[in-house]
Amino acid sequence: MQIIGIDHIQIAMPPGEEDAARAFYGRLLGLREVAKPTHLATRGGCWFEGDGVKIHLGIDADFAPARKAHPGLLVRDLAQLVERLEEAGFRTVIDQPLDGYNRRYVSDPFGNRLEFMER
């Protein structure tokens, strides 16, 4: 047995905030929304995909944002992404250097921490 990869990451979100998720993950980050399977769609939330990444946003009735735990997402043109995020009102944060990467943190509309990394 061996783990060979990650199929997707799931991030929690509060109920009824799908439009905010679509605005951030879809329009701002440029991920495409994919239909959830019918038997899961009744739970709410949204699924997004891009080249090599799948992010599932799932409803949590007792939602609390993940302020420390986070996905590290590889990006191209971090400077352009930072500019888009900040123009949209999302503050990006520079952390300590990590060899081989430029990186920034941002909180999604629900307060979940995301890390964007560029080699």
C-alpha positions as semicolon CSV with decimal commas, in nm:
position;residue;x (nm);y (nm);z (nm)
1;M;0,000;0,000;0,000
2;Q;0,115;0,352;-0,075
3;I;-0,045;0,692;-0,100
4;I;0,002;0,813;-0,457
5;G;-0,152;1,160;-0,458
6;I;-0,430;1,387;-0,345
7;D;-0,761;1,375;-0,530
8;H;-0,905;1,693;-0,377
9;I;-0,903;1,917;-0,074
10;Q;-1,216;2,009;0,118
11;I;-1,259;2,346;0,280
12;A;-1,551;2,425;0,509
13;M;-1,783;2,718;0,454
14;P;-2,094;2,853;0,628
15;P;-2,441;2,767;0,500
16;G;-2,592;2,983;0,227
17;E;-2,266;3,141;0,109
18;E;-2,229;2,967;-0,229
19;D;-2,241;3,297;-0,419
20;A;-1,945;3,429;-0,217
21;A;-1,759;3,103;-0,286
22;R;-1,827;3,134;-0,659
23;A;-1,708;3,495;-0,663
24;F;-1,382;3,412;-0,485
25;Y;-1,286;3,064;-0,605
26;G;-1,447;3,093;-0,947
27;R;-1,419;3,449;-1,070
28;L;-1,123;3,575;-0,865
29;L;-0,905;3,262;-0,858
30;G;-1,014;3,144;-1,201
31;L;-1,122;2,793;-1,104
32;R;-1,418;2,643;-1,289
33;E;-1,717;2,522;-1,095
34;V;-1,811;2,160;-1,155
35;A;-2,145;2,004;-1,074
36;K;-2,160;1,803;-0,755
37;P;-2,304;1,453;-0,783
38;T;-2,682;1,469;-0,745
39;H;-2,687;1,283;-0,414
40;L;-2,435;1,532;-0,267
41;A;-2,577;1,851;-0,419
42;T;-2,857;1,863;-0,163
43;R;-2,596;1,932;0,107
44;G;-2,503;2,267;-0,052
45;G;-2,152;2,390;-0,112
46;C;-1,957;2,413;-0,437
47;W;-1,684;2,219;-0,615
48;F;-1,412;2,385;-0,821
49;E;-1,136;2,253;-1,045
50;G;-0,833;2,385;-1,227
51;D;-0,530;2,228;-1,386
52;G;-0,414;1,972;-1,131
53;V;-0,631;2,096;-0,842
54;K;-0,977;2,018;-0,706
55;I;-1,124;2,219;-0,421
56;H;-1,452;2,115;-0,261
57;L;-1,627;2,367;-0,041
58;G;-1,859;2,190;0,199
59;I;-2,122;2,332;0,428
60;D;-2,057;2,314;0,801
61;A;-2,354;2,419;1,014
62;D;-2,112;2,489;1,301
63;F;-1,861;2,663;1,074
64;A;-1,539;2,803;1,217
65;P;-1,269;2,918;0,974
66;A;-0,940;2,732;0,944
67;R;-0,696;3,008;1,039
68;K;-0,382;2,791;1,070
69;A;-0,444;2,471;0,870
70;H;-0,443;2,553;0,499
71;P;-0,383;2,422;0,149
72;G;-0,062;2,529;-0,022
73;L;-0,160;2,601;-0,382
74;L;0,105;2,625;-0,654
75;V;0,050;2,920;-0,886
76;R;0,201;3,088;-1,189
77;D;0,240;3,468;-1,179
78;L;0,198;3,522;-0,806
79;A;0,240;3,898;-0,850
80;Q;-0,065;3,916;-1,077
81;L;-0,271;3,704;-0,837
82;V;-0,171;3,923;-0,541
83;E;-0,274;4,232;-0,738
84;R;-0,614;4,079;-0,825
85;L;-0,676;3,973;-0,466
86;E;-0,582;4,309;-0,320
87;E;-0,784;4,503;-0,579
88;A;-1,083;4,289;-0,474
89;G;-1,026;4,383;-0,108
90;F;-0,846;4,068;0,012
91;R;-0,532;4,147;0,213
92;T;-0,236;3,923;0,133
93;V;0,032;3,846;0,390
94;I;0,401;3,778;0,332
95;D;0,547;3,515;0,565
96;Q;0,902;3,408;0,637
97;P;1,096;3,301;0,328
98;L;1,081;2,940;0,217
99;D;1,371;2,826;-0,001
100;G;1,272;2,801;-0,364
101;Y;0,934;2,977;-0,332
102;N;0,772;3,314;-0,334
103;R;0,452;3,289;-0,136
104;R;0,161;3,477;0,012
105;Y;-0,126;3,397;0,245
106;V;-0,483;3,520;0,207
107;S;-0,810;3,446;0,382
108;D;-1,106;3,345;0,167
109;P;-1,440;3,525;0,222
110;F;-1,509;3,293;0,515
111;G;-1,177;3,343;0,695
112;N;-1,010;3,018;0,580
113;R;-0,636;3,055;0,528
114;L;-0,491;2,977;0,183
115;E;-0,126;2,979;0,082
116;F;-0,024;3,062;-0,275
117;M;0,323;2,945;-0,372
118;E;0,530;3,014;-0,683
119;R;0,855;2,831;-0,753
